[in-house]
């Protein structure tokens, strides 16, 4: 990368050389990825073949160079680069993490029918690493941040690699007050509305026709939290979703179900508590205790 200063002392011009075999992947169709970069960085980009002339404030030109370095590293690993990839790279570089951005964004968890599930942000990568390194993990954050989805992906990965022998997915049926016996219909008909989001996520990761067989064999279990009482969950990857809607007693009951060789992930959004009346959230209480 060669640099020269313009007549303005705060502006520099730099020529960035892309590897010829990576240029098309990095730049995108009709330079679409470069256009995203141009909108996100306060510098001018002019492309000639595999050469990009960058002009702008020194710190912005330097940042653009780092972003292009990471995009090349991702392309070098054989990954497709989309506009979303560019935005994810920029958001991670803005945090100034010591971790390699390309390693964060290319750490595949599972893949099915060409769809790869992986962390897309630094926070998600830290979350996935925490699941790998700890027996119990609490994922607290807003809807859409990938808490449950990534936990499900890690559960499927653990099952596929024989780290566990079964997956147990549960959530409190708060709308029914957990009193499912008073609802009409069979057990499956009663609990399906509350557990449907977990079923939907599972279908993204496991062949749909295989899921009933796994459930019949007890390898995958999806059940309301009330059905965890009195059990010891050994050799299992257990996910408690919507944990903000557990009471302290329910949270204690759940956490004490942990058995040998098992891993637990508890997810929830403490800003979306739907417990009736003045009942306290078990997830809020746990967070308070762990924070000391």
C-alpha positions in Angstrom: 0.0 0.0 0.0 1.6 3.3 -1.1 0.6 6.6 0.4 1.1 10.3 -0.6 -0.2 13.5 1.0 -2.3 16.0 -0.9 -2.0 19.7 -0.5 -4.4 19.6 2.5 -2.4 18.4 5.5 -5.3 16.4 6.9 -5.9 14.4 3.8 -3.9 11.5 2.4 -4.1 9.4 -0.8 -3.3 5.7 -0.7 -3.3 3.0 -3.3 -4.5 -0.4 -1.9 -3.7 -3.4 -4.0 -6.2 -6.3 -3.9 -5.0 -9.8 -4.8 -6.2 -10.3 -8.4 -7.9 -13.6 -7.7 -9.8 -12.1 -4.7 -10.7 -8.7 -6.2 -14.1 -9.8 -7.7 -15.2 -11.4 -4.4 -14.1 -8.5 -2.3 -15.6 -5.8 -4.5 -18.9 -7.7 -5.2 -21.1 -7.6 -8.2 -20.9 -4.3 -10.0 -18.7 -3.2 -7.1 -21.7 -3.5 -4.7 -19.6 -4.2 -1.7 -17.3 -1.2 -2.3 -20.4 1.0 -2.5 -21.4 -0.2 1.0 -17.9 0.6 2.2 -18.0 4.0 0.5 -21.2 4.8 2.4 -19.7 3.7 5.8 -16.3 5.3 5.6 -15.5 9.0 5.2 -13.1 8.5 2.2 -13.2 8.4 -1.6 -12.7 5.1 -3.4 -11.6 4.9 -7.0 -11.1 1.4 -8.6 -8.9 0.5 -11.4 -8.7 -3.3 -11.9 -7.4 -4.7 -8.6 -6.1 -1.3 -7.4 -8.2 1.0 -5.2 -7.2 4.6 -4.6 -8.3 5.8 -1.2 -8.4 9.5 -0.4 -9.6 11.1 2.8 -8.6 11.9 6.4 -5.7 9.8 7.5 -7.5 7.8 10.2 -10.4 7.0 7.8 -8.0 5.9 5.0 -6.3 3.7 7.6 -9.6 2.3 8.7 -10.6 1.5 5.1 -7.3 -0.3 4.7 -8.0 -2.5 7.7 -11.5 -3.3 6.5 -10.2 -4.3 3.1 -7.5 -6.5 4.8 -10.2 -8.3 6.7 -12.4 -8.7 3.6 -9.5 -10.2 1.7 -8.8 -12.6 4.6 -12.5 -13.7 4.6 -12.3 -14.2 0.8 -9.1 -16.1 1.1 -10.9 -18.6 3.3 -13.3 -19.3 0.5 -16.3 -17.4 1.9 -18.7 -15.3 -0.2 -18.7 -11.6 0.7 -22.0 -9.8 0.8 -23.1 -6.3 1.7 -24.0 -7.7 5.1 -20.5 -9.1 5.5 -19.0 -5.7 4.8 -21.3 -4.1 7.4 -20.4 -6.8 10.0 -16.7 -6.3 9.4 -17.1 -2.5 9.8 -19.1 -2.9 13.1 -16.5 -5.2 14.6 -13.5 -3.0 13.5 -15.2 0.0 15.1 -15.1 -1.8 18.5 -11.3 -2.1 18.1 -11.1 -5.8 19.2 -7.8 -7.6 19.3 -9.4 -10.6 17.8 -9.1 -11.3 14.1 -12.3 -10.1 12.4 -12.1 -12.7 9.7 -11.8 -15.5 12.3 -14.9 -14.1 14.1 -17.0 -14.0 10.9 -15.9 -17.4 9.5 -16.3 -19.6 12.5 -19.1 -21.9 11.2 -21.2 -23.6 13.8 -23.4 -25.8 11.6 -24.5 -25.9 7.9 -27.6 -27.4 6.3 -28.5 -27.3 2.6 -26.0 -24.6 1.9 -27.1 -22.4 4.8 -24.3 -21.7 7.3 -25.0 -20.5 10.8 -22.2 -18.5 12.4 -21.6 -15.5 14.6 -22.1 -12.2 12.8 -21.0 -9.8 15.5 -18.3 -9.6 18.2 -21.0 -10.0 20.9 -22.3 -13.1 19.2 -18.8 -14.6 18.9 -18.2 -13.9 22.6 -21.5 -15.6 23.4 -20.7 -18.7 21.3 -17.2 -18.9 22.9 -18.8 -18.6 26.3 -21.1 -21.6 25.5 -18.0 -23.6 24.5 -16.1 -22.7 27.6 -18.8 -22.9 30.4 -21.4 -25.3 31.8 -24.1 -22.7 32.3 -24.4 -19.6 30.2 -27.0 -16.8 30.5 -27.7 -14.9 27.2 -29.6 -11.7 28.1 -30.5 -9.3 25.3 -33.2 -7.9 23.1 -35.2 -9.9 20.6 -33.4 -10.5 17.3 -29.9 -10.5 18.8 -29.5 -14.3 18.1 -29.5 -15.5 21.7 -31.8 -18.5 21.2 -30.9 -19.2 17.6 -27.2 -19.5 18.3 -27.8 -21.6 21.4 -29.9 -23.9 19.3 -27.1 -24.1 16.7 -24.6 -25.0 19.4 -27.0 -27.6 20.8 -27.3 -29.3 17.3 -23.5 -29.1 16.9 -23.0 -30.7 20.3 -25.4 -33.5 19.3 -23.8 -34.1 15.9 -20.3 -34.2 17.4 -21.5 -36.6 20.2 -20.7 -34.1 23.0 -24.2 -34.8 24.3 -26.8 -37.5 23.6 -29.9 -35.4 23.6 -31.2 -31.8 23.3 -33.9 -30.4 25.6 -35.6 -27.2 24.7 -38.0 -25.5 27.2 -39.7 -22.3 27.9 -42.4 -21.1 30.4 -45.9 -21.1 29.1 -46.6 -17.9 30.9 -49.8 -17.1 29.0 -51.4 -20.2 30.4 -49.9 -19.6 33.8 -48.1 -23.0 33.3 -51.5 -24.6 34.2 -51.6 -26.6 31.0 -53.9 -29.2 32.5 -56.7 -26.8 32.3 -56.4 -26.2 28.6 -58.4 -28.3 26.1 -56.8 -30.8 23.8 -53.9 -33.3 23.9 -50.6 -32.4 25.5 -49.1 -31.5 22.1 -52.0 -29.3 21.2 -51.8 -27.5 24.5 -48.1 -26.7 24.4 -47.6 -26.2 20.7 -48.4 -22.5 20.6 -45.8 -21.8 23.3 -43.1 -23.9 21.9 -43.6 -23.2 18.1 -40.7 -20.7 18.0 -38.3 -23.4 19.2 -39.7 -25.9 16.6 -39.2 -23.3 13.9 -35.6 -22.7 14.8 -34.9 -26.4 15.0 -36.3 -26.9 11.5 -33.7 -24.5 10.2 -30.9 -26.7 11.5 -32.2 -30.3 11.2 -33.9 -31.9 8.3 -37.7 -31.5 9.0 -38.5 -35.2 8.3 -35.8 -36.3 10.8 -37.2 -34.2 13.7 -40.2 -36.4 14.5 -37.9 -39.5 14.7 -35.5 -37.7 17.0 -38.4 -36.6 19.2 -39.9 -40.1 19.3 -36.5 -41.5 20.3 -36.2 -38.9 23.0 -33.0 -37.4 21.4 -34.8 -34.1 21.0 -37.3 -33.0 23.6 -39.4 -29.8 23.4 -41.5 -29.2 26.5 -42.8 -26.5 28.8 -40.8 -25.6 31.9 -43.4 -27.2 34.2 -42.4 -30.6 32.9 -38.8 -30.2 34.0 -39.7 -30.5 37.7 -38.4 -33.6 39.5 -35.9 -34.6 36.8 -32.2 -34.8 36.6 -30.9 -33.9 33.1 -27.7 -35.9 32.3 -25.7 -35.8 29.1 -27.9 -33.2 27.6 -27.7 -29.7 26.0 -30.6 -27.9 27.7 -31.9 -24.5 26.6 -34.4 -22.4 28.6 -35.9 -19.7 26.3 -37.9 -16.7 27.4 -36.4 -17.0 30.9 -37.4 -13.5 31.9 -40.9 -15.1 32.4 -39.7 -17.5 35.1 -40.4 -16.8 38.7 -37.4 -17.1 41.1 -38.7 -20.5 42.2 -39.0 -21.8 38.6 -35.5 -20.5 37.8 -34.1 -22.3 40.9 -36.0 -25.5 39.9 -34.6 -25.4 36.4 -31.0 -24.7 37.3 -31.0 -27.6 39.8 -32.0 -30.0 37.0 -28.4 -29.9 35.7 -26.9 -33.4 35.7 -23.6 -35.0 34.7 -22.2 -34.2 31.3 -24.8 -31.5 30.6 -24.7 -27.9 29.4 -27.3 -25.3 30.0 -28.0 -22.0 28.1 -30.6 -19.6 29.6 -31.9 -16.9 27.3 -34.2 -14.0 27.8 -34.9 -10.3 27.5 -35.4 -8.7 30.9 -37.2 -5.7 29.4 -40.0 -8.0 28.2 -41.3 -9.6 31.4 -44.9 -10.8 31.0 -45.4 -12.3 34.5 -48.7 -11.5 36.1 -49.2 -9.1 39.0 -46.2 -8.3 41.1 -44.3 -11.5 40.5 -40.5 -11.1 40.2 -38.5 -12.3 37.2 -36.2 -15.2 38.0 -33.8 -14.1 35.3 -33.6 -10.6 36.7 -32.8 -12.1 40.1 -30.1 -14.3 38.7 -28.5 -11.4 36.9 -28.5 -9.4 40.1 -26.9 -12.2 42.1 -24.2 -12.9 39.6 -23.4 -9.2 39.3 -22.9 -9.2 43.1 
